[in-house]
């Protein structure tokens, strides 16, 4: 089922189809719909292994993915020794003393972007109002920005 270069796999439904490994599962679903009359079975260990019914018994015995199943089957149950070492009680909780209690702190006001923008050198715009209201707002903004720029320290203006 694997093509010579290893990056492609051959479709079990149509041998003229060579598909990238990353797209193989998607191709199998689509190709299965197109070949409904072909009696194929799926390997119980890997869904990408599609075979004819007579080949299934031999494939199940020799499937490379069977090793994962066997490992899981034999290591599924823990031994009695491992079970006895595992304690059913949770470990003791170590509480660390803390001097800080956030519930006792006074409430802090949340961030208000409108009040911050009113006191910062940020050019604001007004939307959704009439032309005259916008014109008055722009004039007030110009005077607010001039006043803020005049009150800032000299070294902050240069930065």
C-alpha positions in Angstrom: 0.0 0.0 0.0 3.0 2.4 0.3 4.4 3.9 -2.8 8.2 3.6 -3.5 9.1 7.1 -2.3 7.2 6.7 1.1 5.3 10.0 0.9 2.4 8.5 -1.0 0.1 5.7 -0.3 -1.9 3.6 -2.8 -5.7 3.6 -2.6 -7.1 0.1 -1.8 -10.2 0.8 -3.9 -8.5 2.0 -7.1 -4.8 1.2 -7.6 -4.4 4.1 -10.0 -4.9 6.5 -7.1 -1.7 7.6 -5.2 -2.4 9.9 -2.4 -0.3 11.9 0.0 -0.2 10.3 3.5 -1.6 13.5 5.0 -4.7 13.3 2.8 -5.1 9.5 2.8 -7.9 9.3 5.4 -10.0 11.9 3.5 -9.4 10.1 0.3 -10.5 6.8 1.7 -13.9 8.2 2.9 -14.5 9.7 -0.6 -13.3 6.7 -2.5 -15.4 4.3 -0.3 -18.5 6.3 -1.4 -17.6 5.9 -5.1 -16.9 2.1 -4.7 -19.9 0.9 -2.7 -20.2 -2.4 -4.6 -16.6 -3.5 -3.7 -16.7 -5.6 -0.5 -13.8 -4.4 1.6 -13.3 -4.6 5.3 -11.3 -2.4 7.7 -8.5 -3.6 9.9 -9.4 -3.4 13.6 -6.1 -1.9 14.5 -5.8 0.8 11.9 -8.7 2.4 9.9 -6.5 3.2 7.0 -5.9 -0.6 6.3 -8.7 -1.5 3.9 -8.6 -5.2 2.7 -10.7 -7.8 0.9 -12.5 -10.1 3.3 -10.4 -13.2 2.7 -7.2 -11.3 3.5 -8.4 -10.1 6.9 -7.4 -13.1 9.0 -3.8 -13.0 7.7 -3.6 -9.2 8.1 -4.9 -9.3 11.7 -2.1 -11.7 12.6 0.6 -9.6 10.8 -0.6 -6.0 11.2 2.2 -3.7 12.4 -0.3 -1.7 14.5 -1.3 -4.8 16.4 1.7 -4.2 18.8 0.0 -1.1 20.2 -3.1 -3.0 20.9 -1.2 -5.9 22.6 0.8 -3.5 24.7 -2.4 -1.8 25.8 -4.2 -5.1 26.5 -1.4 -6.5 28.6 -0.6 -3.4 30.5 -4.2 -2.2 31.1 -4.6 -3.7 34.6 -2.3 -2.7 37.3 -0.7 -5.4 39.4 -1.7 -5.8 43.0 1.6 -4.5 44.2 1.1 -1.2 42.3 -2.4 -0.9 43.7 -1.3 -1.4 47.3 1.4 1.4 46.9 -1.2 3.9 45.6 -2.9 5.6 48.5 -6.6 6.3 48.2 -6.4 9.3 50.5 -5.3 12.6 49.0 -2.0 14.1 50.2 -2.2 16.6 53.1 -2.8 20.2 52.1 -0.2 22.7 53.2 -1.7 26.1 53.7 0.7 28.9 53.5 0.0 32.0 55.7 -0.6 35.2 53.8 -0.6 38.7 55.1 -2.5 40.0 52.2 -6.3 39.6 51.9 -7.8 41.1 48.8 -11.3 41.0 50.3 -10.2 43.5 53.0 -8.8 46.1 50.5 -11.0 49.2 49.8 -12.8 49.1 46.5 -10.9 50.6 43.6 -12.6 52.4 40.8 -12.3 50.7 37.4 -10.5 52.3 34.4 -12.6 55.0 32.7 -11.2 55.7 29.2 -13.3 58.9 28.9 -11.8 60.6 32.0 -8.3 59.5 30.9 -8.7 60.9 27.4 -10.1 64.2 28.9 -6.8 64.7 30.9 -4.3 63.4 28.3 -3.0 65.0 25.1 -5.2 62.8 22.9 -7.2 64.2 20.0 -10.8 63.0 20.5 -13.5 62.9 17.9 -17.3 63.1 18.3 -19.5 60.9 16.2 -23.2 60.7 15.7 -24.1 64.3 16.3 -25.1 67.3 14.2 -22.5 69.4 12.4 -22.9 72.3 14.8 -22.3 70.1 17.8 -19.2 68.5 16.2 -17.9 72.0 15.3 -18.3 73.2 18.9 -16.6 70.0 20.1 -13.6 70.4 17.8 -13.2 74.0 19.0 -13.3 72.8 22.6 -10.8 70.1 21.8 -8.3 72.5 20.3 -8.5 74.8 23.3 -8.1 71.8 25.7 -5.1 70.5 23.8 -3.4 73.9 23.7 -4.0 74.3 27.5 -2.6 70.8 28.1 0.5 71.5 25.9 1.2 74.7 27.7 1.0 73.1 31.2 3.3 70.2 30.4 6.9 70.4 31.5 9.5 71.5 28.9 11.4 68.2 28.8 8.2 66.2 28.2 7.4 68.4 25.1 10.7 67.5 23.5 10.3 63.7 23.9 
